[in-house]
């Protein structure tokens, strides 16, 4: 097999209908392939967890909408999203990659999982945070995010601000001392996090994969992620 890094990509599902199908954009796989990696879709099969953790070089946690544990939310808030068997598989995989210090990239839902596993807390409804918060769940909407300059993310992208899309109802609202917020929207919503103790563990709230076919500066994140898997 090719010597290219093998990237485990957790599959998403059609939770908005009945959860009977794996359902996700091909752009995740194209982004990894273009960045020099070999992407493999990972289904919700418990017996695959240990082999994936042992044998794959990096983990991509993709977008999705399903309920998180109540303890992940602030002020007694709870999710209105449907349950999913993805949660247990994904959190076990992510913990395994973290324990082995293997690179992790989280997108949207994946960023929220990465944040919660490091003591951050979420809100299930970003618009409930105040009248100053813009609509973040809006197809076709682009807005700027400001990158914190002393972060790995800013060094990867090389800019202080980029335009991103927005497809999320939930948000990270309470940071822990295990993570840092590396980007914010103009309304203060956390748009990216990273885990300093890890070799490479970055999450972004926007869907960078949807820019794969464009010349977008954020695509450097996929390149940096795959490159990180090449280092021992």
C-alpha positions, 0 to 999 in steps of 0.5 A: 500500500502507498506510504501516504498517511492513512486518515480515519474519517468518522462517517456521518449519518442522516440524523435529520431523517431516521439515522438509517444511512451514512450520509456525508459530503465527499469533500472531506475525502477529497480534502484529505486526498489533495493534502497528501493523505489516504482517507478511510471512512469509519462506520459505527462498528465497535470492533473496529475501534482498537484497530483504527486507533492502532493502525491509522495515522490521524483522525478527522472528526467531521460535522454532524447533528446529534445529542451530546451528554447533558454534562457537556452543556452549561447552565443545565441546558440540553440538546434538542438534537436526536441521539446517535450511536456515532457518539460513543464510537467517536468519543472512544476513537478520539480519546484513543488518538489523543492518548497516543498523541496522534493528530486530530482535526475536528470540524464543526461537531468534531470541534465541539467533541474535541472541546468537551473532552478537554473540559470546555462546555457548550450551548445547544443554541448559539442564538440564545446567548444574546441579541448580539449573536448573529445567525450561525446556521445559515447556508450560503452565509460567509463571515470573517473570523479573527485568528489569535496570533500566538496560535498554531492555527494562525501560523498554519493559515498565515493571516489574521482574518479569513472568511468562513461559512457557518452551519452550526446551532451549538457553540463552545461557550466556556473554555477550560485551561486545557484548550485555547480559543484560536479564532473568534467571530465578530460577535465573540463566538469561538470559531476554533480551538486547539489543545496545546498539550497535543502534537496536533489537535485543532478544531474549527467551527466552520466547514473548511471541506466546503472550500476544497475546490476553491483557492481558500487560505483555510485549506492549509489546515488540511495540509498541516494536518496530514503533514503532522501525521508524517512526524514520529 
